Amino acid sequence: MPKQKLLIISNLYPNSAEPTRGIFTKQIAEHLIDKYDIKVIAPLPWAPKWAKKLVASPVDVPFFEQIDNIDVYHPRYFVIPKIGRSLYGFFFFAGILLTLLKLQREFKPDLINVHWIYPDGFGAVLAAKLLGLSIVTHSLGCDINEYSKYFLRRQLIKYTLKNADRNIVVSDALKTKCIELGASADKTTVILNGVNNSIFFNRDKLELRKQLALPSETKIFLYAGNFNIEKGLCYLIEAYSMLSKNQSNIMLCVVGSGPLEQEINGQINSLGIGDTVKLCGRVPHSDIPLYLGAADFLCLPSLREGCPNIVLEALASGTPVLSSRVGAVPDVLASAEVPLGLMATPENSVELASIMEKALTMDWQVRENFQWMNWHDNADRIAEVFDESVSR
């Protein structure tokens, strides 16, 4: 029996210039490839010449490339940064339409799966309705939690959720939010992310520290992520500064970079904690398991999240999680009978410092008690939703 044909649409997908962009979408695609013939449309924003400096889009990415044997198309869609964001969904629709028409003729997809609700989901739903194709959306967190705060975008998000055949969300909290926005409860399914157990597993902590040139006896708090407002790194820096006044032999290891890099560096310097904060910059994705295995605690001070992969990856590596109480984190940390981590209120440095201090006194047994579905199991659950959508 021939495989059904699946077309994935998302701006969050790796490309030759950004190999770690949207890596979780690629992991889903790779584990669905046994069940479906897959092609990907991963659009990139395009701006007028005078505004190009404001658009973080690599201009040297080709229109078409093969990434690990999956055909990936990169049409451009028009944006003017910070202006007319309520129009981005229509621009996204216009940007993907010719590529989608080409693939409808040549590939003949049975189903579209779009990751990220706005502008991607809205533009893809418009296109799917125009071409008579089934479509399943995949909400990830900020696309619902943040963008629905704005009146015009909120209306477009409502349209997207109501007009998709099915909606997949990555946490119970996100499902509640989508239903509030008008999504039908019976066509909205919670599927938490999977974890790649082949690279995230228990390792020798001392050996990893030696490999990464990290001190062997120091208690290490790890942050790994982008330097964006929604990631809340400034609150972690402040909390660590409070903690360091009462605790010795501790270190904050920061992996990542982003638009707030200058502000973060300035904050570290002004607080006088630079001697125990190690800024590692952005590292290859293949090195993230090493840092997670070497750390004593992963810190996730986010203001908003869906189902953060880094939490699952840390726990699979045997490392407890100190997180804001956001998204699916409470569900994940409640998945075992023993403590897997501690949570604080978002944007609360004092409370975050308190749980960091408490964590130093606890006896953690994460390595023996965390079990989670892998990406293959995740793909099986997603495929069930796809099959129901197509059969309808």
Secondary structure, DSSP 4 states (H G I P E B T S, - for coil): -PPEEEEEE-S-S--SS-TTTTHHHHHHHHHHTTTEEEEEE--EEE--GGGGGG----TT--SEEEETTEEEE--EEE-BTTB-GGGHHHHHHHHHHHHHHHHHHHT--SEEEEESIIIIIHHHHHHHHHHT-EEEEEE-SHHHHTGGGSHHHHHHHHHHHHHSSEEEESSHHHHHHHHHTT--GGGEEE----B-TTTSS---HHHHHHHHT--SSSEEEEEES---GGGTHHHHHHHHHHHHTT--SEEEEEE---TTHHHHHHHHHHHT-GGGEEEEE---GGGHHHHHHH-SEEEE--SS-SS-HHHHHHHHTT--EEEES-TTHHHHHTSSSS--EEEE-TT-HHHHHHHHHHHTTS---HHHH----BHHHHHHHHHHHHHHHHH-
